[in-house]
Amino acid sequence: MIGLTVLAVGKLKEPWLREGCGEYLKRLRLWSRPQVVEVEEYRLPENPSAAQIAACLEKEGERLLERVPKGAAVVALCIEGRQMPSEQLSQWIQRAASAGRGELCFVIGGSYGLSPAVKQAADLRLSISPMTFPHQLARVLVLEQLYRALSIAAHGKYHK
């Protein structure tokens, strides 16, 4: 059974987002040991400068990298990452698991994305879509895609 960690900046504020994440975490338990780990969001002023944003990314990046499980294959969710269909994500997960990576960590940044250090540490940079989504919604989307990918690997009926 593979370990899946979704490492994210900030807490989910909306009940419907928490419910969606909870549902996919429950479903993922069929094939994995899923968990969501939240790190504290770095507070910025209303109109932050470029330097303040850079400091924010660096601090959040440090917090994220401290929480990556030992030996985990790291997937950084970022707009400039590679896009792939669900079947290909399923294959990537299966290859990582068969290569001895029993733990996968999907990292979601805050409002300004991920630090260069987190992206550099990643085994895969993955983009959910060329569209922009709130980072909190990205968490639900990632959990759904992980469920779909593991369902594909198990030849389940969820993916049509």
N, C-alpha and C positions, 0 to 999 in steps of 0.2 A: 504494500500500500504506500503510495507516494505522499509525501508531505507537501502541502501547498500553503504558502504564506502570501497574503496580500498585505503589503506594507504601505501605509498611506499617511499622508500629512493631514492632520485635523480630525475632528469628530464629525459624524453625520448628524446634521441638525434636524432634518425632516423625518417624521415618523415613517412615511412611505418609503424612503430610502433605506432606513433601518430594517423595515419589514422585507423589502426586496432582497437585501443582503442576507438576512436571516434565512429566507427561503432557499436561496442558492447554497448557503453554507450547509443547511440541512441536507439538501440533495447531494452535495459533493461528498458527504460522509459515506456514500455507497462505495466509492472507489479511492478515497483519499483521507488524509488527516488535515482538513482545512482550518485555517485560522486567519483572522484579520488582526493586524497589529497597527495601532494608531500612534503616531508621534505628534508631539505638540507643534502647533502652527506658530511660526514666527510672526509677531505682530508688527505691522507696518502702519505709518501714518496714511491719511486719506490720499494724498498725492505724492507717493514716494519717488525719490530721485533714482537714477540709474544705479548709483552707489548703494543706496539702501536696498534696492531689489537684489543686487549682487550679494550683499551681506546676508539677506534673507535666504537666498538660494544656498549659499555656503553653509549657513547654520542648519537649515532643514536637511541639507545633504549629509552633514555630519551625524545628525540624529538618525537619519534613515540608515546610513551605513553601519552604525553601531548596532542596529537591530536585525540586520540580515543574518539568518541562521547560518551557522558554520557549515561550510562545504556546499551551500545551496547554489544552484544555477540561478543567476539573477537576470530578470527581464525588466528593463526600464521602459515604462510606458511614456512615449514622447511623440510629439507631432511629426518629427523628422524621422521617426523609426520606420521600419519595414512593415508594409501591410501584407497580410496573408489571410486567405480564407480559413474557415474553421477547420476544414480537413487538414490543412497544412499545419495549423497550430497543434492539432492532435498528433500529427506525425512528429513534430518537433518535441513535444512533451514525451512521447514514447521513446524517441531516440535519446533524450536526456536521461530518462529513467533506465534504459538498457545500457547506458554508458556509466551507470553507477551513481548517477545524481539522484538520490532518493528524496531530495528536498528541492523544491522550486520556489523562488521568491519573486513575486510580481510587485514592482515598486511604482506607486502613484504619487506624484509631487503635489504641491499646493497650487495656489492660484497662478503662480508665475512659472510653474513647471518644475523641472529637476535640475540640480546642479550639474555642471560638467563632470565633477568627481563621480557622481552616481552613474551617469551615462558611461563614463570610462570604465567603471567597475562591472558593467553589464555584459553578460554573455550574449544577450540579444536586446536590440532596441526595437520595440514594437509600437506601431501606431494603430489605434483602434479604428481611426477613420481620418480622412482629410478634413472633416468638419471639426469644429471646436465644441467640446462638451465641458460642463462644469466638472471639476475634479471629483466632486462627491458622486455625481452620476456615473463617472468613469468606473468607480468601484463596483457598482451594480453590473455595469456592462462587462467588466473583466470577470466577475464571478459567474455571470451567465455563460460567457464564452469558455471558461474553464469547465463548467458543467457540460456544455455542449461537446467540447474536445474530449473529455473523458467518456462521455456517452458514445461518441463516434468510435473511440478505441475499444469500447466494450460491445460494439455492434448493437447499441440500444436503439430504441425507436424515436427518441426525442428529436434527433436531427433528421430532417427530411430533405 
